[in-house]
Amino acid sequence: MKKRIALIVMASIAAVFSACSSDNGLKKIRLNEVAHSIFYAPQYVAMEKGFFAEEGLEIDLSLGNGADKTMTAVISGDADIGLCGTEAGIYVYNEGRENHSVAFAQLTQRAGNLLVSREANDDFTWNDVVGKTIIGGRAGGMPQMVLEYILRQNAIDPLTDVEILTNIQYASTAGAFTGGVGDFTVEFDPAAYALEQAGIGSVVASLGADSGSIPYTVYWATQDYIAKNPEIIQSFTNAIQKGMTWVAEHSAQEVAEAIHGYFKENTVEEVAFMFERYKSFDTWKESCVFTEDGFILLQDIMEQGGELSKRIEYDALITTRFAENAFDMTGKK
């Protein structure tokens, strides 16, 4: 079993903060997202189209740059809600924390990572990585575990058949690849697209397309926060569901025009291209209900990767009542 760096550093006090009211009368919610990517388009649509405001909420968005950091922000009280991988909540639960986080809504059902090769290859197969070096993700994180899962599915041993670098910080992987490290790197858009545009690499595979349906990124809040603020959690989930429904019903161009303000380094046309690429992989769910089958598969992947100390019952970590209500109210046509 590979040794994993502990996910959460001990916080002095795990305080639970009620949402503060902003000057416009909306309740301000501190949301920490694991990464900033087109991958989370429905969330940005919900912000830009006023779906949160319709629910009486204002989002104060911050960037975690890693699921461990996002989950730390949630359980320490530095964020009210966190968007990150399911594995982060599993690690915290298995560490025995009493006021652990609970997942109440699912945003994506596929891995958002793209495999970028230094060489263009229209006929790429996963056997092409054998004997090569890949800049992967943090050991125990979703990008790394999904990569290893795909390799095993293709009869490739991730420990012996390929060299995977896991010691490069998430925010620095594209820079390391640009500097000449690795034959491949695993990146989200817009970082993957930027490498393509710079002529440094070419996207040759989607981890989401090749791994299947997984509860890749979900929304978390602590047990105490949910118990004290169920109306806020419901309103937040309603807004996310509205964003998911809007994305499903509108074109790539319309989505790009809506969220372009969050990706000003790219043109509207570039945002539309990246969105369409993610859409083609069936990235987003129809509803934000986190189903049990995905939870079982995720734990299977973690076990295969040697990163799961104990399996967890679905009901211990997931609640679906808010998402089910949101879909009934806002998602059904």
C-alpha positions, 0 to 999 in steps of 0.5 A: 500500500502506498503511503499517503500524506495525511489529508487534514492538519489538526485545526485548533477549533472546528467552529461553525459559522452562520452565513453573514448578511451582505449589504444587499440583504442576501446571505453571504456564503463562503464557497471554496472550490478545489480548482477553477475550471470550465469543468464547473460551468453550471456553478458559474452559470448559477452565479452569473444568471442570478440563480443564487440571488433568486434564492437569497444568497450571495457567493463569496468564491475562493480557490482551494487548489487541492481537495485536501485544502478545500476540505480543510477550509470547510472543517476548520470553518474558513468556508461554509461550503466546499466543492471538491472530490468525494475522496476528501470527505471519505478520508476525513470520516475515516480519521474519526472526526466527529463533525465531519463533512457531508456531501449534499449535492453532486456537480460532475459525474466524470473526471475533468482531467485531460491527458496532454502529450508532448507529441500530437497523436491522433491514434493514441492508446493508453499503451503509448504511456508505457515506459514514459513519465506522466505528471500526475496528481497528489497521491490519494487525490481523485486525478491520481487515483482515476489515472491509476484506475484507467491504467489498470483497466488497460493492463498497465501497472502504474507502479512499474510500467510508467513513472508518475510524478505525484510531488508537483503541486496542482497549480504548478503542473502545467508550468513544470510540463512547460519547463520540460518535465514529463512526457505527459501531464494531467490537466483541467481546462483551461490549463490543458487548452493553454498548453495546446495553444502555446504549442507545448502539448496536445490533448490525446485522451480524457480521463472522464471518458475513459474511466466511466461515471464517477462522483468526481466533484460534490458539494460539502458542508459539516454536519453542524452547519447543515443542521443549523442552516438547512434552509441555506443548504436547500437554497444553495442546492436549488441554485446549483440545480438551476445552473445544471438545468440551464446548461443542459438546455442552452448551446455552448455559445450561450454558456460561454457568453454567460461564464466568460467573465470567469475566464477572461484570459480566453475568448468567448469562442475558446470558452465555448470550445472547452465547454463543448469538449467537456459536454461531449464526455457527458460531464454533467448530471441531469440532477445533483442527486448523489447516487449510491452506485457512484459511491460504491464505484469510487470506493472500489477505485480507492481500494484498488489504489491502496488509499482506502483504510475502511469502506463507508456506508453510503448514508453515513456520508451522503444526504440526498434530501436537498438535491431531491427537493431541488430537482423536484422544484427546479430541475424537472421539465 
